[in-house]
Amino acid sequence: MPTLSKALIAAGVLAVLTFVTGIALRRAGTPFGVGPTTVHKLIAVASVMSLALAFRHLARAGASTGLAVALAMTAVAAFLALIASGALLTRPELELPGIVARVHRTAPYIAYAMSAATLGLMAATAS
Ligand code: HEM
């Protein structure tokens, strides 16, 4: 199977697993267990890496356009917000404003929608 297909399948599977482990964390409630939090964090990081791999593969094939780069930047900003808000949420000693949890619940949809749009646009440009 070509590298791009593998990276895209991995990205899809890891995105689903990120949602499943994140929703499980929320349902289990605070204080968040160290084990489940670590599993969610590692899967989330692996998800970002697989998306970056697919992006790099398509960019090397000369498929990047201005619009694709703009969409990718939005996805990157959303992922950074997720990593920052996720790190804050796992600090029980902090009294966080509700916006932090709201950011962490909303940004995944922006991050993955923008990633899918970026990769879809690049794949269409490449073919
Ligand atoms: C690519 C980065 C990430 C994505 C896409 C992501 C996604 C998600 C999703 C979809 C949820 C469930 C939200 C819901 O129930 O509506 C969640 C919850 C959670 N995530 Fe992440 N996450 C990411 C990174 C992280 C990191 C780095 C940490 C910790 C260091 C973290 C800690 C948490 C915690 C503590 C919850 C439960 C929040 C709550 O109860 O409201 N996440 N995450």
Backbone and ligand atoms as CSV (ligand in chain L), in Angstrom:
chain,resi,resn,atom,element,x,y,z
A,1,MET,N,N,0.851,-1.202,0.000
A,1,MET,CA,C,0.000,0.000,0.000
A,1,MET,C,C,0.887,1.252,0.000
A,2,PRO,N,N,0.571,2.270,-0.834
A,2,PRO,CA,C,1.429,3.466,-0.869
A,2,PRO,C,C,1.467,4.178,0.488
A,3,THR,N,N,2.600,4.909,0.733
A,3,THR,CA,C,2.792,5.594,2.020
A,3,THR,C,C,1.652,6.552,2.325
A,4,LEU,N,N,1.182,7.292,1.294
A,4,LEU,CA,C,0.121,8.277,1.528
A,4,LEU,C,C,-1.149,7.594,2.034
A,5,SER,N,N,-1.527,6.480,1.399
A,5,SER,CA,C,-2.732,5.767,1.837
A,5,SER,C,C,-2.590,5.316,3.278
A,6,LYS,N,N,-1.396,4.791,3.612
A,6,LYS,CA,C,-1.160,4.330,4.995
A,6,LYS,C,C,-1.301,5.496,5.970
A,7,ALA,N,N,-0.697,6.641,5.617
A,7,ALA,CA,C,-0.747,7.812,6.507
A,7,ALA,C,C,-2.183,8.295,6.663
A,8,LEU,N,N,-2.966,8.252,5.575
A,8,LEU,CA,C,-4.358,8.728,5.647
A,8,LEU,C,C,-5.217,7.787,6.497
A,9,ILE,N,N,-4.998,6.479,6.347
A,9,ILE,CA,C,-5.758,5.506,7.147
A,9,ILE,C,C,-5.389,5.672,8.623
A,10,ALA,N,N,-4.078,5.792,8.888
A,10,ALA,CA,C,-3.622,5.986,10.278
A,10,ALA,C,C,-4.232,7.266,10.848
A,11,ALA,N,N,-4.253,8.339,10.051
A,11,ALA,CA,C,-4.802,9.616,10.528
A,11,ALA,C,C,-6.283,9.466,10.884
A,12,GLY,N,N,-7.026,8.753,10.055
A,12,GLY,CA,C,-8.461,8.547,10.311
A,12,GLY,C,C,-8.694,7.733,11.572
A,13,VAL,N,N,-7.965,6.613,11.686
A,13,VAL,CA,C,-8.139,5.730,12.855
A,13,VAL,C,C,-7.750,6.485,14.142
A,14,LEU,N,N,-6.618,7.210,14.075
A,14,LEU,CA,C,-6.143,7.913,15.276
A,14,LEU,C,C,-7.065,9.075,15.657
A,15,ALA,N,N,-7.689,9.720,14.653
A,15,ALA,CA,C,-8.642,10.796,14.959
A,15,ALA,C,C,-9.835,10.218,15.724
A,16,VAL,N,N,-10.346,9.065,15.261
A,16,VAL,CA,C,-11.480,8.432,15.951
A,16,VAL,C,C,-11.075,8.053,17.377
A,17,LEU,N,N,-9.868,7.453,17.509
A,17,LEU,CA,C,-9.401,7.046,18.846
A,17,LEU,C,C,-9.211,8.260,19.768
A,18,THR,N,N,-8.780,9.391,19.193
A,18,THR,CA,C,-8.612,10.608,20.004
A,18,THR,C,C,-9.961,11.039,20.568
A,19,PHE,N,N,-11.005,11.004,19.721
A,19,PHE,CA,C,-12.347,11.373,20.181
A,19,PHE,C,C,-12.841,10.381,21.243
A,20,VAL,N,N,-12.658,9.080,20.965
A,20,VAL,CA,C,-13.163,8.050,21.887
A,20,VAL,C,C,-12.501,8.210,23.268
A,21,THR,N,N,-11.165,8.363,23.286
A,21,THR,CA,C,-10.470,8.466,24.581
A,21,THR,C,C,-10.792,9.808,25.268
A,22,GLY,N,N,-10.969,10.872,24.472
A,22,GLY,CA,C,-11.308,12.188,25.051
A,22,GLY,C,C,-12.696,12.162,25.687
A,23,ILE,N,N,-13.663,11.567,24.970
A,23,ILE,CA,C,-15.038,11.509,25.503
A,23,ILE,C,C,-15.078,10.601,26.737
A,24,ALA,N,N,-14.280,9.517,26.707
A,24,ALA,CA,C,-14.210,8.633,27.885
A,24,ALA,C,C,-13.664,9.402,29.092
A,25,LEU,N,N,-12.651,10.248,28.855
A,25,LEU,CA,C,-12.079,11.063,29.942
A,25,LEU,C,C,-13.137,11.980,30.543
A,26,ARG,N,N,-13.869,12.640,29.645
A,26,ARG,CA,C,-14.881,13.586,30.115
A,26,ARG,C,C,-15.967,12.853,30.909
A,27,ARG,N,N,-16.376,11.693,30.402
A,27,ARG,CA,C,-17.435,10.929,31.086
A,27,ARG,C,C,-16.974,10.438,32.446
A,28,ALA,N,N,-15.663,10.054,32.543
A,28,ALA,CA,C,-15.139,9.564,33.824
A,28,ALA,C,C,-15.076,10.713,34.832
A,29,GLY,N,N,-14.928,11.938,34.328
A,29,GLY,CA,C,-14.934,13.121,35.200
A,29,GLY,C,C,-13.629,13.341,35.945
A,30,THR,N,N,-13.623,14.429,36.720
A,30,THR,CA,C,-12.412,14.795,37.475
A,30,THR,C,C,-12.379,14.062,38.814
A,31,PRO,N,N,-11.203,13.823,39.384
A,31,PRO,CA,C,-9.878,14.068,38.809
A,31,PRO,C,C,-9.586,13.045,37.700
A,32,PHE,N,N,-8.992,13.543,36.609
A,32,PHE,CA,C,-8.695,12.673,35.473
A,32,PHE,C,C,-7.577,11.706,35.858
A,33,GLY,N,N,-7.760,10.407,35.562
A,33,GLY,CA,C,-6.738,9.412,35.880
A,33,GLY,C,C,-5.476,9.648,35.046
A,34,VAL,N,N,-4.328,9.383,35.644
A,34,VAL,CA,C,-3.056,9.605,34.930
A,34,VAL,C,C,-2.974,8.682,33.706
A,35,GLY,N,N,-3.347,7.397,33.895
A,35,GLY,CA,C,-3.274,6.425,32.787
A,35,GLY,C,C,-4.138,6.831,31.605
A,36,PRO,N,N,-5.457,7.007,31.810
A,36,PRO,CA,C,-6.331,7.389,30.686
A,36,PRO,C,C,-5.911,8.714,30.042
A,37,THR,N,N,-5.441,9.671,30.876
A,37,THR,CA,C,-5.011,10.967,30.316
A,37,THR,C,C,-3.789,10.774,29.426
A,38,THR,N,N,-2.853,9.931,29.891
A,38,THR,CA,C,-1.631,9.704,29.110
A,38,THR,C,C,-1.973,9.018,27.788
A,39,VAL,N,N,-2.885,8.030,27.843
A,39,VAL,CA,C,-3.286,7.326,26.618
A,39,VAL,C,C,-3.890,8.331,25.628
A,40,HIS,N,N,-4.800,9.200,26.133
A,40,HIS,CA,C,-5.440,10.202,25.263
A,40,HIS,C,C,-4.401,11.154,24.659
A,41,LYS,N,N,-3.477,11.590,25.516
A,41,LYS,CA,C,-2.447,12.547,25.069
A,41,LYS,C,C,-1.573,11.927,23.973
A,42,LEU,N,N,-1.130,10.674,24.213
A,42,LEU,CA,C,-0.227,10.021,23.246
A,42,LEU,C,C,-0.949,9.757,21.919
A,43,ILE,N,N,-2.211,9.327,22.007
A,43,ILE,CA,C,-2.971,9.075,20.772
A,43,ILE,C,C,-3.180,10.391,20.020
A,44,ALA,N,N,-3.464,11.475,20.769
A,44,ALA,CA,C,-3.666,12.787,20.134
A,44,ALA,C,C,-2.385,13.227,19.411
A,45,VAL,N,N,-1.236,13.027,20.057
A,45,VAL,CA,C,0.044,13.424,19.441
A,45,VAL,C,C,0.306,12.568,18.193
A,46,ALA,N,N,0.041,11.256,18.303
A,46,ALA,CA,C,0.238,10.360,17.148
A,46,ALA,C,C,-0.699,10.774,16.010
A,47,SER,N,N,-1.903,11.224,16.360
A,47,SER,CA,C,-2.872,11.680,15.349
A,47,SER,C,C,-2.328,12.895,14.588
A,48,VAL,N,N,-1.774,13.842,15.347
A,48,VAL,CA,C,-1.201,15.046,14.711
A,48,VAL,C,C,-0.022,14.655,13.814
A,49,MET,N,N,0.801,13.704,14.298
A,49,MET,CA,C,1.974,13.293,13.509
A,49,MET,C,C,1.557,12.601,12.206
A,50,SER,N,N,0.505,11.790,12.265
A,50,SER,CA,C,0.081,11.098,11.041
A,50,SER,C,C,-0.488,12.101,10.031
A,51,LEU,N,N,-1.175,13.136,10.548
A,51,LEU,CA,C,-1.687,14.180,9.642
A,51,LEU,C,C,-0.523,14.942,9.007
A,52,ALA,N,N,0.500,15.239,9.824
A,52,ALA,CA,C,1.672,15.966,9.316
A,52,ALA,C,C,2.390,15.149,8.239
A,53,LEU,N,N,2.419,13.827,8.453
A,53,LEU,CA,C,3.068,12.925,7.484
A,53,LEU,C,C,2.330,12.951,6.136
A,54,ALA,N,N,1.003,12.875,6.208
A,54,ALA,CA,C,0.194,12.906,4.979
A,54,ALA,C,C,0.372,14.259,4.273
A,55,PHE,N,N,0.391,15.343,5.078
A,55,PHE,CA,C,0.574,16.693,4.534
A,55,PHE,C,C,1.928,16.795,3.820
A,56,ARG,N,N,2.980,16.302,4.495
A,56,ARG,CA,C,4.332,16.378,3.925
A,56,ARG,C,C,4.408,15.593,2.608
A,57,HIS,N,N,3.768,14.424,2.622
A,57,HIS,CA,C,3.775,13.583,1.429
A,57,HIS,C,C,3.149,14.320,0.236
A,58,LEU,N,N,2.005,14.942,0.481
A,58,LEU,CA,C,1.312,15.660,-0.600
A,58,LEU,C,C,2.067,16.927,-0.997
A,59,ALA,N,N,2.670,17.614,-0.010
A,59,ALA,CA,C,3.423,18.835,-0.313
A,59,ALA,C,C,4.641,18.498,-1.187
A,60,ARG,N,N,5.264,17.336,-0.903
A,60,ARG,CA,C,6.430,16.910,-1.706
A,60,ARG,C,C,6.020,16.590,-3.131
A,61,ALA,N,N,4.753,16.176,-3.290
A,61,ALA,CA,C,4.256,15.881,-4.636
A,61,ALA,C,C,3.857,17.176,-5.358
A,62,GLY,N,N,4.143,18.325,-4.719
A,62,GLY,CA,C,3.878,19.620,-5.338
A,62,GLY,C,C,2.423,20.023,-5.285
A,63,ALA,N,N,1.690,19.505,-4.271
A,63,ALA,CA,C,0.250,19.726,-4.240
A,63,ALA,C,C,-0.181,20.895,-3.353
A,64,SER,N,N,0.776,21.704,-2.837
A,64,SER,CA,C,0.322,22.767,-1.923
A,64,SER,C,C,-0.076,24.021,-2.685
A,65,THR,N,N,-1.198,24.593,-2.268
A,65,THR,CA,C,-1.670,25.847,-2.859
A,65,THR,C,C,-1.781,26.848,-1.711
A,66,GLY,N,N,-1.995,28.119,-2.036
A,66,GLY,CA,C,-2.140,29.148,-0.997
A,66,GLY,C,C,-3.295,28.812,-0.068
A,67,LEU,N,N,-4.416,28.365,-0.662
A,67,LEU,CA,C,-5.592,28.047,0.148
A,67,LEU,C,C,-5.310,26.869,1.082
A,68,ALA,N,N,-4.605,25.862,0.543
A,68,ALA,CA,C,-4.281,24.687,1.367
A,68,ALA,C,C,-3.403,25.094,2.550
A,69,VAL,N,N,-2.447,25.996,2.308
A,69,VAL,CA,C,-1.565,26.445,3.395
A,69,VAL,C,C,-2.377,27.217,4.440
A,70,ALA,N,N,-3.322,28.054,3.985
A,70,ALA,CA,C,-4.158,28.825,4.920
A,70,ALA,C,C,-5.020,27.874,5.765
A,71,LEU,N,N,-5.594,26.857,5.124
A,71,LEU,CA,C,-6.414,25.878,5.861
A,71,LEU,C,C,-5.545,25.115,6.865
A,72,ALA,N,N,-4.333,24.752,6.414
A,72,ALA,CA,C,-3.421,23.997,7.288
A,72,ALA,C,C,-3.040,24.832,8.507
A,73,MET,N,N,-2.841,26.153,8.306
A,73,MET,CA,C,-2.475,27.045,9.423
A,73,MET,C,C,-3.613,27.101,10.450
A,74,THR,N,N,-4.850,27.103,9.963
A,74,THR,CA,C,-6.002,27.113,10.883
A,74,THR,C,C,-6.020,25.820,11.696
A,75,ALA,N,N,-5.743,24.692,11.014
A,75,ALA,CA,C,-5.701,23.401,11.718
A,75,ALA,C,C,-4.586,23.417,12.769
A,76,VAL,N,N,-3.421,23.939,12.393
A,76,VAL,CA,C,-2.286,23.986,13.333
A,76,VAL,C,C,-2.658,24.825,14.562
A,77,ALA,N,N,-3.312,25.987,14.327
A,77,ALA,CA,C,-3.711,26.853,15.452
A,77,ALA,C,C,-4.677,26.110,16.372
A,78,ALA,N,N,-5.627,25.359,15.775
A,78,ALA,CA,C,-6.596,24.608,16.585
A,78,ALA,C,C,-5.894,23.507,17.377
A,79,PHE,N,N,-4.937,22.812,16.754
A,79,PHE,CA,C,-4.213,21.749,17.474
A,79,PHE,C,C,-3.378,22.341,18.617
A,80,LEU,N,N,-2.769,23.518,18.380
A,80,LEU,CA,C,-1.986,24.152,19.456
A,80,LEU,C,C,-2.893,24.524,20.626
A,81,ALA,N,N,-4.100,25.050,20.287
A,81,ALA,CA,C,-5.068,25.408,21.344
A,81,ALA,C,C,-5.477,24.154,22.128
A,82,LEU,N,N,-5.580,23.017,21.416
A,82,LEU,CA,C,-5.962,21.756,22.072
A,82,LEU,C,C,-4.879,21.276,23.027
A,83,ILE,N,N,-3.633,21.366,22.576
A,83,ILE,CA,C,-2.529,20.887,23.420
A,83,ILE,C,C,-2.416,21.775,24.670
A,84,ALA,N,N,-2.543,23.097,24.467
A,84,ALA,CA,C,-2.447,24.029,25.609
A,84,ALA,C,C,-3.628,23.831,26.564
A,85,SER,N,N,-4.864,23.765,26.010
A,85,SER,CA,C,-6.035,23.624,26.895
A,85,SER,C,C,-6.037,22.253,27.561
A,86,GLY,N,N,-5.599,21.209,26.818
A,86,GLY,CA,C,-5.532,19.864,27.405
A,86,GLY,C,C,-4.572,19.831,28.580
A,87,ALA,N,N,-3.410,20.474,28.416
A,87,ALA,CA,C,-2.424,20.502,29.505
A,87,ALA,C,C,-3.002,21.219,30.730
A,88,LEU,N,N,-3.746,22.313,30.501
A,88,LEU,CA,C,-4.348,23.050,31.627
A,88,LEU,C,C,-5.416,22.210,32.329
A,89,LEU,N,N,-6.218,21.490,31.522
A,89,LEU,CA,C,-7.316,20.703,32.103
A,89,LEU,C,C,-6.827,19.584,33.015
A,90,THR,N,N,-5.585,19.144,32.787
A,90,THR,CA,C,-5.064,18.045,33.605
A,90,THR,C,C,-4.346,18.553,34.867
A,91,ARG,N,N,-4.497,19.847,35.156
A,91,ARG,CA,C,-3.900,20.409,36.389
A,91,ARG,C,C,-5.031,20.709,37.373
A,92,PRO,N,N,-5.396,19.747,38.240
A,92,PRO,CA,C,-6.554,19.919,39.116
A,92,PRO,C,C,-6.412,21.081,40.101
A,93,GLU,N,N,-5.153,21.495,40.360
A,93,GLU,CA,C,-4.949,22.573,41.331
A,93,GLU,C,C,-5.334,23.948,40.760
A,94,LEU,N,N,-5.505,24.018,39.439
A,94,LEU,CA,C,-5.844,25.298,38.819
A,94,LEU,C,C,-7.361,25.492,38.805
A,95,GLU,N,N,-7.787,26.696,39.127
A,95,GLU,CA,C,-9.222,27.004,38.996
A,95,GLU,C,C,-9.412,27.672,37.653
A,96,LEU,N,N,-9.846,26.871,36.677
A,96,LEU,CA,C,-9.879,27.359,35.294
A,96,LEU,C,C,-11.233,27.953,34.948
A,97,PRO,N,N,-11.232,29.019,34.141
A,97,PRO,CA,C,-12.514,29.517,33.638
A,97,PRO,C,C,-13.112,28.477,32.668
A,98,GLY,N,N,-14.432,28.443,32.572
A,98,GLY,CA,C,-15.136,27.454,31.746
A,98,GLY,C,C,-14.709,27.450,30.287
A,99,ILE,N,N,-14.168,28.581,29.828
A,99,ILE,CA,C,-13.777,28.713,28.418
A,99,ILE,C,C,-12.710,27.677,28.034
A,100,VAL,N,N,-11.860,27.288,29.006
A,100,VAL,CA,C,-10.769,26.355,28.689
A,100,VAL,C,C,-11.357,25.005,28.247
A,101,ALA,N,N,-12.332,24.498,29.022
A,101,ALA,CA,C,-12.964,23.221,28.660
A,101,ALA,C,C,-13.759,23.377,27.362
A,102,ARG,N,N,-14.389,24.542,27.192
A,102,ARG,CA,C,-15.178,24.753,25.966
A,102,ARG,C,C,-14.279,24.759,24.735
A,103,VAL,N,N,-13.094,25.384,24.877
A,103,VAL,CA,C,-12.119,25.390,23.770
A,103,VAL,C,C,-11.733,23.950,23.444
A,104,HIS,N,N,-11.470,23.141,24.504
A,104,HIS,CA,C,-11.018,21.767,24.271
A,104,HIS,C,C,-12.120,20.889,23.683
A,105,ARG,N,N,-13.374,21.287,23.888
A,105,ARG,CA,C,-14.481,20.496,23.324
A,105,ARG,C,C,-14.825,20.925,21.910
A,106,THR,N,N,-14.520,22.168,21.553
A,106,THR,CA,C,-14.895,22.700,20.236
A,106,THR,C,C,-13.756,22.567,19.216
A,107,ALA,N,N,-12.531,22.857,19.668
A,107,ALA,CA,C,-11.391,22.893,18.743
A,107,ALA,C,C,-11.154,21.581,17.983
A,108,PRO,N,N,-11.465,20.372,18.558
A,108,PRO,CA,C,-11.233,19.155,17.764
A,108,PRO,C,C,-11.980,19.166,16.434
A,109,TYR,N,N,-13.221,19.713,16.438
A,109,TYR,CA,C,-14.012,19.720,15.199
A,109,TYR,C,C,-13.356,20.646,14.167
A,110,ILE,N,N,-12.857,21.802,14.652
A,110,ILE,CA,C,-12.186,22.750,13.738
A,110,ILE,C,C,-10.895,22.107,13.217
A,111,ALA,N,N,-10.114,21.517,14.148
A,111,ALA,CA,C,-8.806,20.962,13.769
A,111,ALA,C,C,-8.953,19.862,12.716
A,112,TYR,N,N,-9.884,18.924,12.949
A,112,TYR,CA,C,-10.001,17.807,12.008
A,112,TYR,C,C,-10.719,18.220,10.723
A,113,ALA,N,N,-11.685,19.138,10.818
A,113,ALA,CA,C,-12.368,19.592,9.589
A,113,ALA,C,C,-11.363,20.324,8.685
A,114,MET,N,N,-10.537,21.191,9.297
A,114,MET,CA,C,-9.550,21.938,8.510
A,114,MET,C,C,-8.473,21.005,7.949
A,115,SER,N,N,-8.111,19.977,8.731
A,115,SER,CA,C,-7.110,19.017,8.248
A,115,SER,C,C,-7.660,18.240,7.058
A,116,ALA,N,N,-8.914,17.788,7.177
A,116,ALA,CA,C,-9.523,17.022,6.084
A,116,ALA,C,C,-9.649,17.899,4.834
A,117,ALA,N,N,-10.047,19.168,5.035
A,117,ALA,CA,C,-10.191,20.090,3.895
A,117,ALA,C,C,-8.829,20.308,3.228
A,118,THR,N,N,-7.787,20.483,4.052
A,118,THR,CA,C,-6.432,20.705,3.519
A,118,THR,C,C,-5.991,19.510,2.677
A,119,LEU,N,N,-6.116,18.305,3.274
A,119,LEU,CA,C,-5.622,17.106,2.580
A,119,LEU,C,C,-6.464,16.818,1.337
A,120,GLY,N,N,-7.778,17.043,1.439
A,120,GLY,CA,C,-8.661,16.824,0.286
A,120,GLY,C,C,-8.301,17.752,-0.860
A,121,LEU,N,N,-8.076,19.023,-0.514
A,121,LEU,CA,C,-7.714,20.016,-1.538
A,121,LEU,C,C,-6.365,19.667,-2.184
A,122,MET,N,N,-5.423,19.271,-1.349
A,122,MET,CA,C,-4.089,18.932,-1.873
A,122,MET,C,C,-4.155,17.689,-2.758
A,123,ALA,N,N,-4.944,16.696,-2.332
A,123,ALA,CA,C,-5.064,15.462,-3.133
A,123,ALA,C,C,-5.700,15.782,-4.484
A,124,ALA,N,N,-6.676,16.692,-4.482
A,124,ALA,CA,C,-7.341,17.058,-5.738
A,124,ALA,C,C,-6.381,17.800,-6.656
A,125,THR,N,N,-5.509,18.633,-6.060
A,125,THR,CA,C,-4.526,19.392,-6.841
A,125,THR,C,C,-3.469,18.455,-7.434
A,126,ALA,N,N,-3.120,17.413,-6.647
A,126,ALA,CA,C,-2.042,16.496,-7.087
A,126,ALA,C,C,-2.486,15.641,-8.262
A,127,SER,N,N,-3.782,15.268,-8.320
A,127,SER,CA,C,-4.207,14.324,-9.342
A,127,SER,C,C,-4.578,15.005,-10.662
L,1,HEM,C1,C,-4.538,16.852,19.123
L,1,HEM,C2,C,-4.823,17.176,20.318
L,1,HEM,C3,C,-6.106,16.770,21.036
L,1,HEM,C4,C,-7.357,16.488,20.569
L,1,HEM,C5,C,-7.829,16.462,19.117
L,1,HEM,C6,C,-8.184,16.205,21.712
L,1,HEM,C7,C,-9.535,15.866,21.649
L,1,HEM,C8,C,-10.355,15.704,22.747
L,1,HEM,C9,C,-11.767,15.428,22.686
L,1,HEM,C10,C,-12.588,15.255,21.396
L,1,HEM,C11,C,-12.231,15.367,23.951
L,1,HEM,C12,C,-13.677,15.081,24.392
L,1,HEM,C13,C,-14.432,16.393,24.545
L,1,HEM,C14,C,-15.893,16.135,24.792
L,1,HEM,O1,O,-16.254,15.298,25.614
L,1,HEM,O2,O,-16.725,16.802,24.150
L,1,HEM,C15,C,-11.100,15.602,24.838
L,1,HEM,C16,C,-11.167,15.632,26.214
L,1,HEM,C17,C,-10.080,15.799,27.031
L,1,HEM,N1,N,-8.762,15.923,26.639
L,1,HEM,FE1,FE,-8.095,16.096,24.760
L,1,HEM,N2,N,-7.430,16.306,22.842
L,1,HEM,C18,C,-6.152,16.654,22.474
L,1,HEM,C19,C,-5.062,16.838,23.282
L,1,HEM,C20,C,-5.074,16.704,24.644
L,1,HEM,C21,C,-3.920,16.824,25.493
L,1,HEM,C22,C,-2.507,17.122,24.993
L,1,HEM,C23,C,-4.354,16.624,26.781
L,1,HEM,C24,C,-3.608,16.613,28.073
L,1,HEM,C25,C,-2.393,16.983,28.233
L,1,HEM,C26,C,-5.787,16.408,26.737
L,1,HEM,C27,C,-6.606,16.213,27.818
L,1,HEM,C28,C,-7.979,16.079,27.779
L,1,HEM,C29,C,-8.853,16.058,28.948
L,1,HEM,C30,C,-8.408,16.214,30.397
L,1,HEM,C31,C,-10.166,15.883,28.475
L,1,HEM,C32,C,-11.473,15.849,29.288
L,1,HEM,C33,C,-12.018,17.287,29.247
L,1,HEM,C34,C,-13.385,17.483,29.882
L,1,HEM,O3,O,-13.780,16.753,30.786
L,1,HEM,O4,O,-14.057,18.431,29.452
L,1,HEM,N3,N,-6.183,16.444,25.410
L,1,HEM,N4,N,-9.975,15.794,24.071
